[in-house]
Amino acid sequence: MSRNRCDGLLAKVDFPLYTLETLTNRHVLVAGGGGASNTGVANGFEIFEISHNGNKFVAEEVMRHETGPNVVMNCSIRNAQGRTYLCAGQESHCQLYRVNVRMVDVAEMRRGSFRAENGLVRRRRRTVSENDNISKADIGTVDKRMSFEIRPCDSVQTDFGDDPLQRVVRISHNGKLMATGGVDGKVRVWSFPQMQLLFQLEGHTKELDDLDFSPCDSQLVSIAKDGLALVWGVAGAAGAREPLRTLTCQPPNGTKYRFRRCRFGASAEVMFTIANPVSRAGSGRARGLLQQWAWRGAGPESGGGGGGGAGRTVLLPEALSALAVRDDGKFLAVGTMFSGSVHIYIAFSLQRVLQVKNAHGMFVTGLAFLPVGAGGSGGATGGVVGAGQALASRSEAALLSISVDNCLYVHSVPYPRTVPAWVAIILIVFVLFCTFTLCSYLGI
């Protein structure tokens, strides 16, 4: 079932957005900026608290942290050793931040009298109409609210190309490893949060586009502009010097495609990729490709070998730019390059359940599902623990999307409609009556 529905604008900031991470069950971090040029456009992070007013999702700004001349193009958040860390790509370096949680008096936050870590006085503001009636269950009647401090820690150079640039960073689910990739084509794996280089994986000939750890952290997938997706074993101390699998895009129409994004599913044996045609990468007529990959075992097999390979495939009417898989592996979402549209699919069957055409005014740069786990999101997203009940329980799935149009949107998949209890009772009584009448007529 496909719907064309957009729940609405959650927030709009004053800089282009490039990366999006869920911090808790109710908090989301967006980042981006205008770069080092003197354009007057800021660079940095914004944290918003998401709630539900009984009719729709709404957002409130919690804090803002500016990063000076360094635009944030990629980031990753994880809880490690009981602390929450944020890694952000800034040019050739990866900057490590510690995210501290503070419980702040609600009255102080609304008066604007609390002070953010970087010294800027921030007034907590609503990003939806003040006339919305927020339910007590969501906004709460307690005296304390959660606020955050972002404190810079270590910084390490992660790319050493001619014009070095970190393009992607991922932290493992257990918070022990960090993987980075850049324009020099090498995947570097670091200890975390110490950020000491453990080993590097050399299998690509061009710059990296994406990385992802498997749910059990035993494997790491990397894709690059050379058209390859390489699956590495990283469970050992030195990692796999040769990839466990080498995947190449297998389009159904014979057109040459190049991978754009990759994400593991609910296990290390299921993976999803999006790809765009090489020859028409800059054309609005290019058809994006969403593919599901599955295999058995961990042997060094190619994608087309006996251990598995490309499974279900979906061709979309335009090029794709973003991919996300929900933490339980049930849903996945893609964002498009030209129309700024968003699509949500059931991961197992690749059946589309939601279509939002022209959700953004420009290409989608990031997608993230709201966590579905109960309590804090330490087990789901690896962020801050103890942030309250998951908001996604109000719908079957809730997706956040960002773009360089500076906007943060939410899109939800409602639960399938069920028959009301009173209708079910009437139907049961009617069936029993008909059965009794028929039995009496037949003399049974």
C-alpha positions as CSV (number, residue, x, y, z in Angstrom):
1,M,0.0,0.0,0.0
2,S,1.4,3.4,-1.0
3,R,0.4,6.7,0.4
4,N,1.4,10.2,-0.3
5,R,1.6,11.8,3.1
6,C,4.0,14.2,4.9
7,D,3.3,14.8,8.6
8,G,5.0,18.2,8.4
9,L,7.9,20.5,9.1
10,L,9.5,19.9,12.5
11,A,12.2,22.6,12.4
12,K,14.0,24.9,10.1
13,V,17.6,26.1,10.9
14,D,19.7,28.9,9.4
15,F,22.3,26.6,7.7
16,P,22.2,23.7,5.2
17,L,21.8,20.3,6.8
18,Y,24.1,17.4,5.8
19,T,23.9,14.8,8.6
20,L,21.3,13.5,11.0
21,E,21.6,11.3,14.1
22,T,19.1,10.2,16.8
23,L,20.6,11.1,20.2
24,T,17.9,9.5,22.4
25,N,14.4,8.2,21.9
26,R,13.2,11.8,21.9
27,H,16.2,13.9,20.8
28,V,17.7,14.3,17.4
29,L,20.9,16.0,16.3
30,V,21.3,17.7,12.9
31,A,24.5,19.2,11.6
32,G,25.9,21.1,8.6
33,G,26.8,24.6,7.7
34,G,28.0,26.9,5.0
35,G,31.7,26.1,5.0
36,A,34.8,28.2,5.6
37,S,34.0,31.0,3.1
38,N,32.8,34.3,4.6
39,T,29.1,33.8,3.6
40,G,27.6,34.5,7.0
41,V,26.1,31.0,7.2
42,A,26.9,29.3,10.4
43,N,28.5,25.8,10.9
44,G,27.6,23.5,13.7
45,F,25.0,21.3,15.5
46,E,21.4,21.7,16.6
47,I,19.7,19.4,19.0
48,F,15.9,19.1,19.1
49,E,13.5,17.3,21.4
50,I,10.7,15.5,19.5
51,S,7.2,15.1,21.1
52,H,3.7,14.4,20.1
53,N,0.7,16.6,20.9
54,G,-1.9,14.0,20.2
55,N,-2.3,15.0,16.6
56,K,1.2,15.3,15.2
57,F,4.9,15.3,16.0
58,V,6.4,18.6,17.2
59,A,9.9,19.8,18.0
60,E,11.6,22.1,20.4
61,E,15.1,23.4,20.2
62,V,17.3,22.2,23.1
63,M,20.7,23.7,22.2
64,R,23.0,24.8,19.5
65,H,26.8,24.3,19.2
66,E,28.7,26.2,16.5
67,T,32.0,24.8,15.0
68,G,33.6,28.0,13.7
69,P,34.8,27.7,10.1
70,N,34.4,23.9,10.0
71,V,31.3,22.6,8.3
72,V,30.0,19.2,9.6
73,M,29.4,16.9,6.6
74,N,29.2,13.6,8.5
75,C,28.9,12.4,12.1
76,S,28.2,9.4,14.3
77,I,26.9,9.1,17.8
78,R,27.5,6.2,20.2
79,N,27.5,5.4,23.9
80,A,30.9,4.0,25.0
81,Q,32.0,3.1,28.6
82,G,28.9,4.8,30.0
83,R,29.5,8.1,28.2
84,T,28.0,9.4,25.0
85,Y,30.4,10.6,22.2
86,L,29.9,12.4,19.0
87,C,32.4,12.0,16.1
88,A,32.2,14.7,13.3
89,G,34.0,14.9,10.1
90,Q,35.6,18.3,9.7
91,E,37.8,18.6,6.5
92,S,40.6,16.0,6.8
93,H,40.1,15.4,10.5
94,C,37.6,13.6,12.8
95,Q,36.7,15.7,15.8
96,L,35.6,13.8,18.9
97,Y,33.0,15.5,21.2
98,R,31.7,14.3,24.6
99,V,27.9,14.8,25.0
100,N,27.0,15.6,28.6
101,V,23.5,15.4,29.8
102,R,22.0,17.9,32.2
103,M,18.7,18.0,33.9
104,V,17.5,21.6,33.8
105,D,14.6,23.3,35.4
106,V,11.8,23.8,32.9
107,A,11.0,27.4,34.1
108,E,14.7,28.4,33.6
109,M,14.7,26.8,30.1
110,R,11.6,28.7,29.0
111,R,13.0,32.0,30.5
112,G,16.1,31.4,28.5
113,S,18.3,31.7,31.6
114,F,20.3,28.5,31.1
115,R,23.7,28.6,29.3
116,A,24.9,26.3,26.7
117,E,28.4,24.8,26.8
118,N,29.9,27.2,24.2
119,G,28.7,30.2,26.3
120,L,25.8,31.2,24.1
121,V,22.5,31.9,25.9
122,R,19.9,29.9,24.2
123,R,16.2,30.4,24.6
124,R,14.3,27.2,24.4
125,R,11.8,27.7,21.6
126,R,9.0,25.9,20.0
127,T,9.3,25.2,16.2
128,V,5.5,24.7,15.8
129,S,2.6,26.9,16.5
130,E,2.3,27.9,20.2
131,N,-1.4,27.3,19.9
132,D,-0.8,23.5,19.8
133,N,-2.0,21.8,22.9
134,I,0.8,19.5,23.9
135,S,-0.4,16.5,26.0
136,K,0.8,16.2,29.6
137,A,2.1,12.7,28.8
138,D,4.5,14.0,26.1
139,I,5.6,17.4,27.3
140,G,5.3,16.4,30.9
141,T,4.5,18.1,34.1
142,V,7.8,17.4,35.8
143,D,10.1,20.2,37.0
144,K,13.2,19.0,35.1
145,R,14.0,18.6,31.4
146,M,16.9,17.1,29.6
147,S,19.5,19.4,28.2
148,F,23.0,18.8,26.7
149,E,26.5,20.1,26.6
150,I,28.8,19.3,23.6
151,R,32.5,19.5,24.7
152,P,35.3,19.1,22.2
153,C,37.9,16.3,23.0
154,D,40.4,14.8,20.7
155,S,40.9,15.3,17.0
156,V,42.7,13.0,14.6
157,Q,43.5,13.2,10.9
158,T,41.7,10.4,9.0
159,D,42.4,11.1,5.4
160,F,45.8,11.7,3.6
161,G,44.9,12.3,0.0
162,D,46.1,15.1,-2.2
163,D,43.1,17.2,-1.1
164,P,42.2,15.3,2.1
165,L,38.6,15.1,3.2
166,Q,36.8,12.7,5.5
167,R,33.6,11.6,3.8
168,V,32.1,9.2,6.2
169,V,32.5,8.0,9.9
170,R,30.8,5.1,11.7
171,I,31.1,3.9,15.3
172,S,30.4,0.2,16.0
173,H,27.3,-0.7,17.9
174,N,29.3,-1.8,20.9
175,G,31.2,1.5,21.0
176,K,34.7,-0.1,20.7
177,L,35.6,0.6,17.1
178,M,35.4,3.6,14.7
179,A,35.7,3.4,10.9
180,T,36.5,6.3,8.6
181,G,36.8,6.8,4.9
182,G,37.8,9.6,2.7
183,V,39.1,10.6,-0.7
184,D,42.3,8.5,-0.5
185,G,40.2,5.3,-0.8
186,K,41.4,3.7,2.4
187,V,39.2,2.4,5.2
188,R,40.8,3.1,8.6
189,V,39.6,1.3,11.7
190,W,40.3,3.0,15.1
191,S,39.9,2.1,18.7
192,F,37.1,4.0,20.3
193,P,37.0,6.4,22.1
194,Q,40.8,6.4,22.2
195,M,40.9,7.1,18.5
196,Q,44.1,5.1,17.9
197,L,44.6,3.6,14.5
198,L,44.4,-0.2,14.6
199,F,44.6,-1.1,10.9
200,Q,43.6,0.1,7.5
201,L,41.8,-1.8,4.7
202,E,43.0,-1.3,1.2
203,G,40.6,-2.7,-1.4
204,H,39.2,0.4,-3.1
205,T,40.8,2.5,-5.8
206,K,38.7,5.6,-5.5
207,E,37.2,7.7,-2.7
208,L,34.8,6.2,-0.2
209,D,31.1,7.0,-0.2
210,D,29.7,5.0,2.8
211,L,30.5,2.6,5.6
212,D,28.4,0.5,8.0
213,F,29.0,-2.0,10.8
214,S,26.9,-5.2,11.0
215,P,24.6,-5.4,14.0
216,C,27.0,-7.8,15.7
217,D,30.0,-5.7,14.8
218,S,31.8,-8.6,13.2
219,Q,31.7,-7.2,9.7
220,L,32.1,-3.8,8.0
221,V,30.9,-2.9,4.5
222,S,32.5,-0.1,2.5
223,I,31.4,1.3,-0.9
224,A,33.4,3.7,-3.1
225,K,33.3,5.4,-6.4
226,D,35.1,2.5,-8.0
227,G,31.7,0.7,-8.1
228,L,32.5,-1.9,-5.5
229,A,31.0,-2.8,-2.2
230,L,33.4,-4.7,0.0
231,V,32.4,-6.7,3.1
232,W,35.3,-7.0,5.6
233,G,35.7,-9.0,8.8
234,V,36.7,-6.8,11.7
235,A,36.2,-9.1,14.6
236,G,39.9,-9.9,15.0
237,A,42.6,-7.5,16.3
238,A,44.1,-6.9,12.9
239,G,40.9,-7.2,10.8
240,A,40.6,-9.1,7.5
241,R,43.3,-8.0,5.0
242,E,41.1,-9.4,2.2
243,P,37.4,-8.7,1.9
244,L,35.0,-11.5,2.8
245,R,32.8,-10.5,-0.1
246,T,33.1,-8.3,-3.2
247,L,29.8,-7.1,-4.5
248,T,29.1,-5.3,-7.7
249,C,25.8,-3.7,-8.6
250,Q,23.5,-6.0,-10.6
251,P,20.8,-3.9,-12.3
252,P,18.0,-5.7,-14.0
253,N,18.2,-3.6,-17.2
254,G,21.9,-4.0,-17.9
255,T,22.8,-0.3,-17.3
256,K,26.0,0.3,-15.5
257,Y,25.3,1.5,-11.9
258,R,27.5,2.8,-9.0
259,F,26.7,2.2,-5.4
260,R,25.8,5.3,-3.4
261,R,24.8,4.1,0.1
262,C,24.9,0.9,2.1
263,R,23.2,-0.4,5.3
264,F,23.1,-3.7,7.1
265,G,19.7,-5.1,8.0
266,A,18.7,-6.9,11.2
267,S,21.7,-9.3,10.8
268,A,25.1,-9.6,9.2
269,E,23.6,-11.7,6.5
270,V,21.3,-9.1,5.1
271,M,22.3,-5.8,3.5
272,F,20.7,-3.0,1.5
273,T,22.3,-0.7,-1.1
274,I,21.1,2.2,-3.3
275,A,22.8,2.9,-6.6
276,N,22.6,5.4,-9.5
277,P,23.4,5.0,-13.2
278,V,26.9,6.1,-14.1
279,S,26.1,7.6,-17.5
280,R,23.1,9.6,-16.3
281,A,24.2,10.5,-12.8
282,G,23.5,14.1,-13.4
283,S,20.2,13.6,-15.2
284,G,16.8,13.9,-13.7
285,R,15.8,11.0,-15.9
286,A,18.2,8.6,-14.1
287,R,16.5,5.7,-12.4
288,G,17.7,4.9,-8.9
289,L,18.2,1.3,-7.8
290,L,17.3,-0.2,-4.4
291,Q,18.7,-3.7,-3.8
292,Q,18.5,-6.2,-1.0
293,W,21.5,-8.6,-0.5
294,A,21.5,-11.8,1.4
295,W,24.0,-14.6,2.0
296,R,24.7,-17.5,4.3
297,G,27.9,-17.9,6.4
298,A,30.9,-15.7,6.5
299,G,33.2,-17.2,3.8
300,P,35.0,-15.1,1.1
301,E,32.3,-15.4,-1.6
302,S,31.3,-12.9,-4.3
303,G,27.8,-11.4,-4.3
304,G,26.9,-13.7,-7.2
305,G,28.3,-16.9,-5.6
306,G,26.6,-19.8,-4.1
307,G,26.5,-18.2,-0.6
308,G,23.9,-15.6,-1.8
309,G,23.8,-12.3,-3.6
310,A,21.4,-9.7,-4.9
311,G,17.8,-10.5,-4.0
312,R,14.9,-8.2,-4.4
313,T,15.3,-5.1,-6.5
314,V,13.3,-1.9,-6.9
315,L,13.8,0.6,-9.7
316,L,12.8,4.2,-8.7
317,P,12.0,6.9,-11.2
318,E,15.0,9.1,-10.2
319,A,18.4,9.0,-8.7
320,L,18.8,8.3,-5.0
321,S,20.8,10.2,-2.3
322,A,20.0,8.7,1.1
323,L,19.3,5.4,2.8
324,A,18.3,4.4,6.3
325,V,17.3,1.1,8.0
326,R,15.3,1.0,11.2
327,D,17.1,-0.5,14.2
328,D,14.9,-3.6,14.3
329,G,15.4,-4.1,10.5
330,K,11.7,-4.0,9.8
331,F,11.6,-0.8,7.6
332,L,13.9,1.0,5.3
333,A,13.7,4.4,3.7
334,V,15.3,6.1,0.7
335,G,15.6,9.8,-0.3
336,T,15.8,11.1,-3.8
337,M,18.3,13.4,-5.5
338,F,16.2,15.8,-7.6
339,S,12.6,16.0,-6.3
340,G,13.5,15.7,-2.6
341,S,11.0,12.8,-2.2
342,V,11.0,10.2,0.5
343,H,9.9,6.5,0.3
344,I,9.5,4.0,3.1
345,Y,9.5,0.2,2.4
346,I,9.0,-3.0,4.3
347,A,12.6,-4.3,4.5
348,F,11.8,-8.0,4.0
349,S,9.7,-7.7,0.8
350,L,10.7,-4.2,-0.4
351,Q,7.0,-3.3,-0.6
352,R,6.5,0.4,-0.4
353,V,4.2,1.6,2.4
354,L,4.7,5.4,2.2
355,Q,5.6,7.8,-0.6
356,V,6.1,11.5,0.1
357,K,6.6,13.4,-3.2
358,N,8.6,16.6,-3.0
359,A,9.0,16.4,0.8
360,H,12.0,18.8,0.5
361,G,12.7,21.5,-1.9
362,M,16.2,20.0,-2.7
363,F,17.9,16.6,-2.6
364,V,17.6,14.6,0.7
365,T,20.9,14.5,2.6
366,G,19.9,12.4,5.6
367,L,17.3,10.0,6.9
368,A,16.8,8.4,10.4
369,F,14.0,6.4,11.9
370,L,12.8,7.3,15.4
371,P,13.9,4.4,17.7
372,V,11.4,1.7,18.6
373,G,13.0,0.4,21.7
374,A,11.4,1.0,25.1
375,G,13.1,3.2,27.6
376,G,16.4,4.9,26.6
377,S,18.0,4.3,23.2
378,G,21.2,2.9,24.5
379,G,20.4,-0.5,23.0
380,A,18.8,0.9,19.9
381,T,20.8,3.8,18.6
382,G,23.7,3.8,21.1
383,G,22.9,7.3,22.3
384,V,22.0,8.7,25.7
385,V,20.2,6.2,28.0
386,G,17.0,7.1,29.8
387,A,15.1,9.5,27.6
388,G,11.6,8.1,28.0
389,Q,9.2,6.1,26.0
390,A,9.9,5.7,22.3
391,L,7.7,8.1,20.3
392,A,7.6,5.8,17.3
393,S,5.1,3.7,19.2
394,R,2.4,6.2,18.2
395,S,2.8,4.9,14.6
396,E,4.1,1.8,12.9
397,A,7.1,3.8,11.8
398,A,8.3,7.4,12.0
399,L,11.1,8.8,9.8
400,L,13.0,12.0,10.0
401,S,14.5,13.6,6.9
402,I,16.8,16.6,6.2
403,S,18.0,18.4,3.2
404,V,20.2,21.4,2.2
405,D,16.9,23.3,2.2
406,N,17.6,23.7,6.0
407,C,14.5,21.8,7.0
408,L,13.8,18.8,9.3
409,Y,10.7,16.9,8.4
410,V,8.9,13.9,10.0
411,H,7.0,11.2,8.0
412,S,5.0,8.5,9.7
413,V,3.4,5.2,8.7
414,P,0.1,4.7,10.7
415,Y,-0.9,1.4,12.0
416,P,-3.3,-0.6,9.8
417,R,-6.9,0.2,10.6
418,T,-8.6,-2.4,12.6
419,V,-12.3,-3.2,13.0
420,P,-13.8,-1.4,16.1
421,A,-14.8,-3.7,19.0
422,W,-18.5,-2.9,18.7
423,V,-18.5,-3.8,15.0
424,A,-16.8,-7.1,15.7
425,I,-19.4,-7.9,18.4
426,I,-22.2,-7.2,16.1
427,L,-20.7,-9.4,13.4
428,I,-20.2,-12.3,15.8
429,V,-23.8,-12.1,17.1
430,F,-25.0,-11.9,13.5
431,V,-23.0,-15.0,12.5
432,L,-24.2,-16.9,15.5
433,F,-27.8,-15.9,14.7
434,C,-27.5,-17.0,11.1
435,T,-25.9,-20.3,12.2
436,F,-28.6,-21.0,14.7
437,T,-31.3,-20.2,12.1
438,L,-29.8,-22.4,9.5
439,C,-29.4,-25.3,12.0
440,S,-33.1,-24.9,13.0
441,Y,-34.2,-24.9,9.4
442,L,-32.3,-28.1,8.7
443,G,-33.5,-29.7,11.9
444,I,-30.0,-30.2,13.2
